[in-house]
Amino acid sequence: MNNKIEFDLILKNGMVINVFTEEIIKTDIGIKNGIIIRTGNLDGKNIINCEGRYLSPGLIDAHLHIESSMIAPKQFADFISLRGTTTIIADPHEIVNVSGENGLNYMLEETEDCSCNVFFNLPSCVPATKFENNGCNFSSEKMKKFIHNKRILGLGEVMDYVSVITNEEEMMKKINLFSNKIIDGHAPRITGDDLQSYRLNGIITDHECETYQEALEKLRMGFYILIREGTAAHNLKELLKPILEDKIPLEQLCFCTDDKHIDDIDKNDHIIHNVRMAIQLGLNPIKSIKLASINTARLYNLKKLGAVSVGYQADILVLDNLEELNIQFVLHKGKVIIENNIPKKNKDIINSINIKNIDDYDIKLKLSETETTVIKLVENQLTTKKELSKVILKNNIFIPDNIHQKVIVIERHNKTGNIGIGIIKNFGLEKGAIASSVSHDSHNIIIVGTNDDDIIMALKEIKLMGGGYAVSHNKKIICKQQLELSGLMTDTDRRTLSKNLNNMIDICHNMGVKKCFDPFITLSFLALPVIPEIRITDTGLFDVTNFKFI
Amino acid sequence: MNNKIEFDLILKNGMVINVFTEEIIKTDIGIKNGIIIRTGNLDGKNIINCEGRYLSPGLIDAHLHIESSMIAPKQFADFISLRGTTTIIADPHEIVNVSGENGLNYMLEETEDCSCNVFFNLPSCVPATKFENNGCNFSSEKMKKFIHNKRILGLGEVMDYVSVITNEEEMMKKINLFSNKIIDGHAPRITGDDLQSYRLNGIITDHECETYQEALEKLRMGFYILIREGTAAHNLKELLKPILEDKIPLEQLCFCTDDKHIDDIDKNDHIIHNVRMAIQLGLNPIKSIKLASINTARLYNLKKLGAVSVGYQADILVLDNLEELNIQFVLHKGKVIIENNIPKKNKDIINSINIKNIDDYDIKLKLSETETTVIKLVENQLTTKKELSKVILKNNIFIPDNIHQKVIVIERHNKTGNIGIGIIKNFGLEKGAIASSVSHDSHNIIIVGTNDDDIIMALKEIKLMGGGYAVSHNKKIICKQQLELSGLMTDTDRRTLSKNLNNMIDICHNMGVKKCFDPFITLSFLALPVIPEIRITDTGLFDVTNFKFI
């Protein structure tokens, strides 16, 4: 009955990866209006010869924060789609912490029509805890107007697990709003009774597993594990190797990046990096691809995504082989993606640095004893250790040395003048100061420094730029990056950004920061009071384990 | 934080089947308010010792028609739940064909609170084709008021595939109503371009596969195959054996019964029969159970069903082993199911036989030639063959013989007086007549007979009973079963019903009906114009292959 279809495009003679039966089937793909409408032996005017090529479904990143890339969302989408990620499920947690509903609307509008399918889960924990001073309280009431948006798939990672397991009222309202959708989790090291209570409330994913034991406990409870390879967090090998050895079913596994810097994406690609790693671990390439395609589509109920098959959106990677998965080109909605110059738009989200006069801030740290609680960084991890350490004092004032530096957090949303001052250990900085307006989740200004002059210098620069990164030494700014969008992202060309960031990272390493740390990512997590064991906020040191200020 | 929970019930020391990791894990199960809220080492007042027992999730039948059991829905639910089926996804296609919205409301209300979770998909093809004379046109407009009911999961099996692939307007309206839910298919022998067009419209399941080739084509296109073991249709061995041999992933497979008679359930149990057969075919018991639990729950988005795990409804089978799966007892919502006496209720759905005076019907079949088109039954199948056959004529009037009997269909909803008369071959009836008010999908009255007197006799009895089965011989009714609910079901005790039905089947076989046919089921499908190759309706013989009357 459909003998004469005029296709918009035919991919001819490709070897199609069938994620349903896990076969490779040589067939033509007929596309019309962005949808695959026929397979088989097809003819038409517009043909791309795919002889000898493999056709994979466009890949899906199950969980990420666009803001972590530091480039504007539309630009980000174009950038990753060229690298094979044609769908992302983003949690706009960072920008909503800074700019509230304006931030969310900005993200939705900017990604409405780009070369990637961009879905969102509404950030569940803004502010991250009740101890936070951030830019917005994103309440269940505010969420209501967004839940019928077809691009909102569910509730974003529920970090505040205490509120969940104690059935705190506002948290329950949020969870109930999404009872028929997906509720993403964030449960690092939560186990036993606490984990059971957490699961009992309908939370169904977790992307924070660091060990196989942790993943296995969660899998047994029906959690879907989003296996993460980000810039700072590397969990794939640790989790997937024993899963394969023990022949655990792969149905509840997906891949995600969570937080991946633009220069890291440039070097190592995006979610396809997870797929390649899985193949290197010995997982069959088709099964590996499933973890970044149909598995994720099924979990998030994306009916037209995740497969190269009739009725599915024509998001297709054309690959040259099934070992390295080199991408020849990528189709999104049936069109070959090419790199665009992105026009800039006016934003509601600039001018987000709202602090007191810098001279008003007193950044001296008075201590009565040389042995004091410090934040000890753990190499290659986001977690920290709470430690008692001997530091140098002069007239009861803390003096940084090569082991211990000063870290300060300055509230930047409501001009409260709040400032938290603490000590970090094991970071390595030997001179100058490093400042950033990116610091999860409240995104107050965080600065690590070896002396007060450079700290103040860097802080001034952050204010001047309306947000960004700044590195100072000998009272001079030696490098900087403006992040004018909510103090998190920029509309600059991504190559310029990437190049500058790499340069800044090198400078920081030359100033002594240990090579195992990306200085800015490490800084950005130092203020997040939901990752163990100890953090610093604008109101002081916070003991995550006991969930209280020290 | 949850040290002192008072459980309603604890299942102690059972070996729990974990459908997530495919492990057996010995643990206690703590239940409160019908939900599993804890596992581990638990204590409480109300304990059932499950030492040495296996705990399986309550089983799910992915697709069935309650009406096919012929007992009232609440009673049916109680009956099957004792046999391990704690959830069904029913298509109330039969009763809606007869009693419209009254029928649907009756089904919803009666199953609101019973020992089984009863979900419905709205019947998509009422009437089954535009050539039908049935009791209701269940339009997309009528569906709208039901779609927000939480027990309506989607659109029921879309049998009218021609309307789908030609994008007929009303069919598209129905499909669009359910674009975010599940749309069940019914695509026997549909293949190639037609199947692609069918899938393109979002239809995602099929339970009509008879061959592996058919199933494989559908699996490759992303269909979920609901593997059926019903009273008449037996597809499991044919499909599952090669699927296992070829190591096709099992993720898109579920089990269903479709149509299963009450006496068949009594003898062979319900959906657990499919699971047992799969085990006999060599499939690992846990994987077998998944096809009747978590797989189906995932497909139909039943978040709290399909697993024995925290957060899941406490629907649990306690089994003595993993080979025969003998059921010790069944929990539904945390309570041990016991057999109930079901109170009868008043119904809107009795008095459904609305026909002319019986003397007004002329049931003679005039033919001009001895060679004529007949309906040839195929042994062990629902399909029929269109055949030219030599029959006996006397004054141009057809005379039944041992090979050919008369079959008539009488419209029973709107008193139109419509009567279709034809000939069937290979049924075996040697004397008397068999009549039924159950005949898919319009459920007009269908009668097969060897002589006109007995046909009229049986018809009279059907009218008198307000629907049911009747068998006549020598102008006497020799057995009968009243089906007063829409002419499809009865409120009689199921044991009495089952015994009587078995007796009636024996009588029919003694009257010559071939042993390979259940006489009433065979009759009930003879009028369904969507199963190949030839059918009879109240307006005449219908060629299914060419989709027109002969």
Interface residues (C-beta under 8 A of the other chain):
Chain A: M1 N2 N3 N18 F20 T21 E22 E23 I25 I35 I37 R38 T39 G40 I165 T166 G192 D193 D194 Q196 S197 R199 L200 N201 G202 I204 L216 L219 R220 M221 G222 I248 P249 E251 Q252 R298 N301 K303 A307 S309 V310 G311 Y312
Chain B: M1 N2 N3 N18 F20 T21 E22 E23 I25 I35 I37 R38 T39 G40 I165 T166 G192 D193 D194 Q196 S197 R199 L200 N201 G202 I204 L216 L219 R220 M221 G222 I248 P249 E251 Q252 R298 N301 K303 A307 S309 V310 G311 Y312
